[in-house]
Amino acid sequence: MTTKTATGRAIIISGPSGSGKSTVVRQLLATCSLPIELSVSATTRQPRQGEQNGVDYLFLSREEFQHRQQAGDFLECKEVFHCGDWYGTLKETVTSGLRAGKWVLLEIDVEGAMTALESLPDAVTFFLHPGSLEELERRLRERNTEDDDVIARRLDVARKEMEFSHRYQYEIINTQVAQAVSDICEHLTHSANSPGFDSCEKN
């Protein structure tokens, strides 16, 4: 798969649950001058209140998801351990954005990123984390949305994910959202201005 066109490029942002990825991504989309477009993931889970199909997720039935998986339509996909639902990135979602000159951003976990990089070797990659597992645990407990068993599983996954941080081009410690967003945008802008790459700015 072509990951870099005359004006488009793939971006991958990963990090443990609780590292603030979604908040950073929202701010990056709103403030960075590059034409960044979020890759909308497909999922088999039911929509939550206020979620819109095609905006928050592409909501697919298990049958349709399985059919598309067997057809090789996914760049990466996996079944989430704690809920039994499937999530994935459709190849066409990424390639259509690149063809349109967008910088297509994939907010995916480490396992998905390692798979996606097989097809997106030129992607600009970021690993986001809060600085330590102790700080991550504090944030997870502060959310007060999960019991101790779920938090323990998330921390166990986070330990394993942190071992892959060196596989990413940039490591971003998210202690201040504004600074993390600024750092990511700066790296992306530098990449856009590198020799041999033609980029455009967001209108």
C-alpha positions as CSV (number, residue, x, y, z in Angstrom):
1,M,0.0,0.0,0.0
2,T,1.3,3.5,-0.8
3,T,1.6,5.4,2.4
4,K,3.0,8.7,1.0
5,T,1.5,10.5,-2.0
6,A,2.2,14.0,-3.4
7,T,0.3,15.5,-0.5
8,G,-0.8,12.8,1.8
9,R,0.8,10.6,4.5
10,A,-0.2,8.2,7.2
11,I,0.2,8.9,10.9
12,I,0.1,6.3,13.6
13,I,-0.5,7.3,17.3
14,S,-0.4,4.5,19.9
15,G,-0.2,4.4,23.7
16,P,-1.6,2.6,26.8
17,S,-5.2,3.1,27.8
18,G,-5.3,6.2,30.0
19,S,-2.4,8.0,28.3
20,G,-4.7,10.6,26.9
21,K,-4.6,9.6,23.2
22,S,-8.1,10.6,22.3
23,T,-7.8,14.1,23.9
24,V,-4.5,14.7,22.2
25,V,-5.9,13.5,18.9
26,R,-8.9,15.8,19.1
27,Q,-6.7,18.8,19.9
28,L,-4.3,17.9,17.1
29,L,-7.1,17.7,14.5
30,A,-8.4,21.1,15.7
31,T,-5.1,23.0,15.8
32,C,-2.4,21.6,13.5
33,S,-2.2,23.3,10.2
34,L,-1.6,20.1,8.2
35,P,-4.7,18.6,6.5
36,I,-5.0,15.8,9.1
37,E,-8.0,13.4,8.8
38,L,-8.9,10.8,11.4
39,S,-9.2,7.3,10.2
40,V,-12.6,6.1,11.4
41,S,-12.3,2.6,12.8
42,A,-14.9,-0.2,12.2
43,T,-16.4,-2.0,15.1
44,T,-19.0,-4.7,15.9
45,R,-20.1,-3.1,19.2
46,Q,-23.4,-1.3,19.5
47,P,-23.4,2.5,19.1
48,R,-23.4,4.5,22.4
49,Q,-25.8,7.4,22.9
50,G,-24.8,10.3,20.7
51,E,-22.4,8.3,18.5
52,Q,-22.9,8.6,14.7
53,N,-22.1,5.9,12.2
54,G,-19.3,7.0,9.9
55,V,-18.2,9.8,12.3
56,D,-17.3,8.1,15.6
57,Y,-17.1,4.5,14.2
58,L,-18.2,2.5,11.3
59,F,-20.7,0.2,13.0
60,L,-20.8,-3.2,11.3
61,S,-22.6,-6.4,12.2
62,R,-20.5,-9.4,13.3
63,E,-21.4,-11.1,10.0
64,E,-20.3,-8.1,7.9
65,F,-17.2,-7.6,9.9
66,Q,-16.2,-11.3,9.4
67,H,-17.0,-11.2,5.7
68,R,-14.8,-8.1,5.2
69,Q,-12.1,-9.7,7.3
70,Q,-12.1,-12.8,5.2
71,A,-12.0,-10.6,2.1
72,G,-8.8,-9.0,3.3
73,D,-10.4,-5.5,3.6
74,F,-8.7,-4.7,6.9
75,L,-5.3,-3.1,7.4
76,E,-5.5,-4.4,10.9
77,C,-8.2,-5.8,13.2
78,K,-8.5,-7.5,16.6
79,E,-11.0,-8.7,19.1
80,V,-10.9,-6.6,22.3
81,F,-10.2,-8.9,25.3
82,H,-12.5,-7.4,27.9
83,C,-15.7,-7.0,25.8
84,G,-15.6,-9.5,22.9
85,D,-16.2,-6.9,20.2
86,W,-14.1,-6.5,17.1
87,Y,-12.3,-3.3,16.0
88,G,-10.4,-2.7,12.8
89,T,-9.0,-0.2,10.2
90,L,-10.3,-0.6,6.7
91,K,-7.7,-0.3,4.0
92,E,-10.0,1.8,1.8
93,T,-10.5,4.3,4.7
94,V,-6.8,5.0,4.6
95,T,-6.1,4.9,0.9
96,S,-9.0,7.1,0.0
97,G,-7.8,9.8,2.4
98,L,-4.2,9.6,1.1
99,R,-5.5,9.9,-2.5
100,A,-7.4,13.0,-1.4
101,G,-4.1,14.5,-0.1
102,K,-4.9,14.0,3.6
103,W,-2.6,13.1,6.4
104,V,-4.6,10.1,7.6
105,L,-4.3,9.5,11.4
106,L,-4.7,6.1,12.8
107,E,-5.3,6.0,16.6
108,I,-4.6,2.3,17.2
109,D,-3.0,0.0,19.8
110,V,0.5,-1.3,19.6
111,E,-0.5,-4.7,18.2
112,G,-2.5,-3.0,15.4
113,A,0.3,-0.5,14.7
114,M,2.8,-3.3,14.2
115,T,0.5,-5.0,11.7
116,A,-0.4,-1.7,10.0
117,L,3.3,-0.8,9.6
118,E,3.8,-3.8,7.3
119,S,1.6,-2.0,4.8
120,L,2.4,1.6,5.9
121,P,6.2,1.6,6.2
122,D,6.5,5.3,5.6
123,A,4.0,6.3,8.3
124,V,5.0,8.9,10.9
125,T,4.7,7.1,14.2
126,F,4.2,8.3,17.8
127,F,4.1,6.5,21.1
128,L,2.2,8.5,23.7
129,H,2.4,7.8,27.4
130,P,2.1,9.7,30.8
131,G,5.7,9.1,31.8
132,S,5.4,6.1,34.1
133,L,3.2,3.2,35.0
134,E,2.6,4.7,38.4
135,E,1.2,7.9,36.7
136,L,-0.8,5.7,34.3
137,E,-2.4,3.8,37.3
138,R,-3.2,7.1,39.0
139,R,-5.0,8.4,35.9
140,L,-6.9,5.1,35.4
141,R,-8.1,5.2,39.0
142,E,-9.0,8.9,38.8
143,R,-11.4,8.1,36.0
144,N,-13.4,6.0,38.5
145,T,-15.0,4.0,35.7
146,E,-13.5,0.5,36.2
147,D,-12.9,-1.9,39.0
148,D,-9.5,-3.1,40.2
149,D,-9.5,-6.2,38.0
150,V,-10.0,-4.2,34.8
151,I,-7.3,-1.7,35.9
152,A,-4.9,-4.5,36.7
153,R,-5.5,-5.9,33.2
154,R,-5.0,-2.5,31.6
155,L,-1.7,-2.0,33.5
156,D,-0.5,-5.5,32.5
157,V,-1.2,-4.6,28.8
158,A,0.5,-1.2,29.3
159,R,3.7,-2.8,30.5
160,K,3.9,-5.0,27.4
161,E,3.0,-2.0,25.1
162,M,5.8,0.1,26.7
163,E,8.3,-2.5,25.5
164,F,7.5,-1.5,22.0
165,S,8.0,2.3,22.4
166,H,11.4,2.1,20.7
167,R,9.6,0.8,17.5
168,Y,8.1,4.3,17.1
169,Q,9.8,7.2,15.6
170,Y,8.8,9.6,18.3
171,E,8.0,9.1,22.0
172,I,5.7,11.7,23.5
173,I,5.3,12.1,27.2
174,N,1.8,13.5,27.8
175,T,2.0,15.5,31.0
176,Q,0.5,18.6,29.4
177,V,-2.0,18.1,26.5
178,A,-1.1,21.4,24.8
179,Q,2.6,20.6,24.9
180,A,2.1,17.0,23.6
181,V,-0.1,18.3,20.7
182,S,2.5,21.0,19.9
183,D,5.3,18.5,19.9
184,I,3.4,16.1,17.6
185,C,2.5,18.9,15.2
186,E,6.0,20.2,15.1
187,H,7.4,16.7,14.2
188,L,4.7,16.3,11.5
189,T,5.5,19.8,10.1
190,H,9.2,18.9,10.0
191,S,8.3,15.7,8.1
192,A,6.2,17.6,5.7
193,N,9.0,20.0,5.0
194,S,11.6,17.3,4.5
195,P,13.2,17.0,1.0
196,G,11.2,15.1,-1.5
197,F,7.9,15.5,0.2
198,D,5.2,18.0,-1.0
199,S,2.5,18.9,1.5
200,C,-0.4,21.3,1.7
201,E,-1.8,23.2,4.7
202,K,-5.3,22.9,6.1
203,N,-7.7,25.6,4.9
